[in-house]
C-alpha cells in the first residue's frame, strides 16, 4: 500500500558533485512508502530503489522504524502476530543487495534483547531471500542500543563503521546514528555510505528548543561522517526517523551550512559542490 511520504521519516542523499575520485555513481530510480498495514509498526517504512547506471546493478534500500515490534515484555502475543506481518511489508523488496536500516527494534529498557530480536528478524529476511535465490546472505549488526542494520553480506562488504552517539556529554549510553561505509564485493569502486538516523523526539512544550538541538545532532553526525568520508566523496544516504515535521532536505542544509568546512581552503562544502536532496 503506497501513501504520501510520512513527515517524520526520510531518506536524504548528500553527494559531492565535483568529487575527483573513481567512485561509480549510484542513482535513485524511485521511492515508495510502505503503509503500516494492520499496525505491524507504529510507523510507515520507506524503500528506495538505487541503481548504478554503468553496470545496471540495482538494489533496495529500506528505512523502517519498527516501534510496533519492540514492546515484547508487555505484549508478547502481539510480537509474534506482528512478526507475521513483516512478510507483507518487506518480502518483495528482499532481493540481491538488500539493505535495511531499522530504528526501535527494542525499547530502551529492553536493550539486552536487541541482539535476539535482530537475529529473529534476520532469519525471517533470509527465509524470504532463500525462497527466491536459494541462499541466505542477510547479515544483522546491532547499534548496541535499540536499532541496527540488515544487509546482503554476499554483495556488500562493510568497509567502515563509525558509532556516532547522540551529542549529549552528560549521557554516555544515548541513542546512536551509526555511519556504515560499504563497498560492492564484485564491482570495483561501487561504494555507498549509510547513516541510521534517529533524532531526539519532540515534546509539545519544548518543540522549538528541540529543533535547535536536532540541528546540533545533525551537525555532529555530518562532521563525524566527513572525518571518514572526506568531502562526501562517496554518496551518503541519511535514513531514518528525524522526529521532525520540517522539510528534511532543508533541515540538513541548515545544519551543514555552518558545520562542514574544507580544512584546506576554508570554504564551506555547502557553498561549493555539495548537493542535498530528498529522494522522491
N, C-alpha and C positions, 0 to 999 in steps of 0.2 A: 504494500500500500504506500503510494508516494504522496507526500504532503508538502506544504511550504516549508522552507528552511526554518528550523527552530531557532529561537532567538538566543538561547544560552549556548548552543553548540556550534562549532565552526571548524572548518579546515582552511587554514590560511597558508599561502605559499610565499616564501621570501627567496628571491633569486637575484644574483648579481649579473646584470646583462652584459658586462664587459669582462667577465672573468676570463683571464688568459690561462686556460688550463685545458687538458684534453677530455674533461668530463663530458659524457654524452648527455644530451638533453632528455628530460622527462616532461611530458606534457599531459594535461588532463583532457580526457575525451568527454566526460560527463560526470555529473554529481547527482546522487539521489539521496532522498531521505527515507529511511525505513520507519514506518509508523510503529509505535509501541503497541502492537496488536495484543489484545487480551491482557494488557498490563503486565507483560513479561518483564518490562522495565518501567521505571518512572520517567524515562527519557527516550526520545527517538534516537536512532543511530544515523550516521552519515557514511555513505560509501562513495568513494571517488575512484573511477577507473583511470589509470595512468598508463601511458604508452611511450616507448622510445621510438620516434619516427624512423630512425635509421635501421633498426633491427626488427621493428614491428612487435617487439616483446611488450605485452601489456599485463597488468595485474591490478588487483583491487586493494585499496587502502581504506580501512574502516575505522571509525571512531565511535565508541559506544560507552556511555555511562550506564553501567548495569546495576544501578541502585536497587532495582526491584528484586535482585537476586541476593542482596547482601545480608539481610537480617535472618540468618539461619537459625539462631538460637530461639527466637520468639515465634517464628513461623516456619518450622521445619517441614510441614506438609506443603506449604506454598513453594518452598525451594525446589522440590522435585517436580512440581507441576510447571513451574516457570522454566526449569531446565528443558523440559519437553518442547517448550515454545521457542527455544533457541534455534531449532532447525527451521522453523517458519521464518525467522528473521534473517538468518545468515547463510543457510545451506547453499543457496545458488551462487553466492559470492566466493565460496571457499574453492579457489582454483589456483593453479601454479603461480607462485609469487605473492600469495595472500599475506597481508599484514593487517593486524587489528590491534589498535591501542585501546585500552579499557581503563575506566575510572570506577571506583567504588565496587570492586568485586566483593569486598567485605566492608563492614563498618569499622571505624577507627578502634572501637573497643574489642573487635574480633581480629586484630592483626595476626594473631597466632594461627588463624585458619586461612590466611591468604594463599599460601603455597598449595594447600589441599584443594581449595576452591579452584585455583588456576589449573591444577592438574586434571580436575574433573571436566572442566570446560575444554581443555586441550584434547582430552580423549574423545569428546564429542566432535570437535572440529576434525580430528583425524579420522573419525568414522565417516564423516561427510566426504572428506578428501579421498579416502580409500575406496568408497563406492564409485568414484569417478575415475581414479587413476591407478588404484591398486597399491598405493604407497601411503605411508603415514609420516609425513615430514614436518608437521606443525610442532613448533617448539614454544614453550612458555617461559618468560622471565618476569618475575615479580619486581615491583619497585621497592620492596621491603616495607611498604606501608599499607596502602589499600588498593593499589592498581597494578597494572603490568601490561606486557605486550606479548602478542602471539604472532609468530611469523613462520613462513616456509623456509626451513633451515636447509633444504636442498637447493634453493635458489639464492638465498641471501646469506652472506657472511657478516656477522656483527663485528665490524672493524673497531668501533669505539663506543664506549658507554660512559656518559658523564652524568652523575647524580647531581641534581640541582634542587636542594632543599628550598622550600618557601623562604623568602627573605624575612626572617624574624630571629634576630640574635638571641632573644630570650627563650626560644623554644628549640630544642635540639632534635625533636622527633616529630617535626611537622611534615605536612604533605610535600611531595616532590613533583617536579616536572622534568623527568629524565630526558636526556638527549641521546638518540641512537643514530650512529652513522653506519649505514650498510653499504656493502659493495656486492654486485652480482658475481656469483661464483664462476660463471662461464663467459660473460660478456665483459670484456675489458673496459674499464673506465665508465661503467654504468653504476653510479652511486646515488644514494638518496639519504637525506637526513630527516629524522622524525623526532618531534618533541611531543611528549604526552602532557598536555596542558590540563591543569585543574586548579583554577584560581580560587581565592577565598570567596565564600558565598556571602551575598549581601544580607543585611538586616534593614528593615524599614527605617529605623531611627538613625542609621549611620550610613545611608547609601552613598552620599557624595564623598564622605571621608573614605569609604571603601573603594570607590572608583580610583581615587588617587593612590591608594595602597596597591590596587591591582596593577596600575601602571608601573609602580616600583617593582612589583613582581615580574612583570614582562621585561622591564629593563634588565633586571638581574638575570633572567633566563637568556635574553639575547646576548648579553655580554659574555656569559659563560659559553654559549654556542660559538661565539666569534673567536674565543680563545683557541678552540679546537678546529673550527672550520673558518679560517681567516677570510674575511671579506665575503662570507657566504658564497664561496666559490662552488660548493656543492649545494644545490637547491634544498631548502629545508621546509618541511610541512609541519605546521603547528596545529596539532589535532587535539580536540578535547572539549572540556566544559569550561567556558570562560566565566560562568556565573555573572553575566553582564548582558544587558539588553541593547547596548550600543552597537554600532557597526563595527565588526571585528577588525576589518582591514584598517579602518580609521584609528581604532584603538592601538593597533600595532604601530601604525605610522607615527602617532603621537609619542609612543614610548621610545621608538628608535631615534626620533628626531634629536633627542638630547643625550642618547646613550652610546651610539656607535660612531666612533671617530677613528679615521685612519691614522695610526700612530706615526706614520712616516710623513704624510702631507698635512696632517691636522684637519683635513676636511672631513665632514660628516658623510658617511656612506649614503645616507638617505638623500643627500643633496647631489649625489653623483649618479650612481648606476644601479641602485637597488630598487627593484620593483616589488611591491607588496600588493597582493590581491586575494580576494576571497573566491575560492573555487565555486562555480555555479554550473 
